[in-house]
Amino acid sequence: MNSGMYTALSGNLAAMTRMDIISNNLANVNTPGFKKDKISFEGLLSSVTTPPAFPPASTADPVLQKENIFVDYTPGPVVQTGNPLDMTIDGDGFFVVTTPQGKAYTRQGNFRLSADGTLVTSDGNAVQGQGGPIRINGSKVEIDAKGLITVDGTAGATISLVDFPKPYAMQKTGSTLFVPTDPAATPQTAKGVLHQGHLEGSNVETVSEMVQMIENSRYFEACQKVILSFNDLTSKAANELGRI
């Protein structure tokens, strides 16, 4: 394959990956606690990643696009909801929840009560306190900055807030759930504080993502035109050389 066509095709594949990320970000623009994904690329010669089995030819090695996908952990906008079970973390930290796969961590604080009074996330995962799952039985729920829950004037469980060393080495297991890439990583006490009746929104900026989507579409089209141009040149060369 022509090295120029290979480079353009690499650009097309990179644009498709970037489009998937942008689309997922836009789909979660209204998801509380969602952290957007970002992608960066670096160019490298194909011989760096796949050394040729034979001595290299005189033509230049095609340029590949190496992608690096990462999470943007910047806080989202905070809105006041007045719901006593809505909570936001002011500062660094994560809520601890229990999923079928084990413990996970999230910034999504739109909690609710299950049928047995267990505090759960919108997906039904139990929110962890310092002594295990949190159960609330009562009408008036108050939560202080440290996560201490008071129900009808009686102090009860304390919501667990944890953090990890920065830069975060975590991976997504859901739209708002994270787990450490190192299973042996030990969480530490978070420095952030809680605000009851408030909710952190998604950190996705709709206008910015739409601009990136348009830019990405034009980049894809440009790469496609380059591929067609190389294809036309190859066909023309083959036909004309065949006549000679």
Protein Blocks (a to p, Z undefined) as FASTA:
>chain_A
ZZklmmmmmmmmmmmmmmmmmmmmmmmmmgghiacdddddddddfklmmccfbdcdfbdc
dddddddddddfbdcddddehiakbccdededddddddfkbccddfbfcdcddfkopacd
fkopacddfkbccddedjbdcddfkopaceehiacddddddddddddddddfbfkbccdf
blkbccdddfbdcdehiacddfbdfklmmmmmmmmmmmmmmmmmmmmmmmmmmmmmmmmm
mmZZ
